[in-house]
Amino acid sequence: HRWLKALESGKEQHLKVLAQKEGITSVSYASRILRLTTLSPEIQEAIIDGSSLGGLTLADFMKPFPLLWSEQKKALGISED
């Protein structure tokens, strides 16, 4: 979220520069990490809280997933509570 805020505020103009400052050499990787900010707040909270997400790992979230929050749990195979 810090990266997104830096880009949206204009503090950083390009993801490439931001990634370099963070010690990340792959802009593609940085872009996939930045995409995690589009996960639904419910999924983000579960990640932060360390709640079970059906055994999902960071690698699972690096794969494409729907942007619509209503479709994310189904696409990621997260069971409804």
TAQUIZI-V558783 format. One record per pair of residues at least 4 apart in sequence whose ideal C-beta (glycine too) atoms are under 6 Angstrom apart, sorted by the first residue. I is the first residue (numbers start at 1). J is the second residue. D is the distance in whole Angstrom. If there is no record, write none. Layout:
I/J/D
I/J/D
This chain:
1/37/6
3/18/6
3/34/6
4/8/6
4/37/5
5/9/6
6/11/4
6/12/4
7/12/5
12/17/6
12/18/4
15/19/6
15/27/6
15/30/6
16/27/5
19/24/4
19/27/6
19/30/4
24/30/5
32/62/5
36/61/6
38/67/6
39/43/4
39/44/5
40/69/4
40/72/5
45/49/6
46/51/4
46/53/6
53/78/6
54/77/6
54/78/5
56/60/4
65/72/6
65/75/5
65/76/6
66/71/4
66/72/6
66/75/5
71/75/6
72/76/6
73/78/4
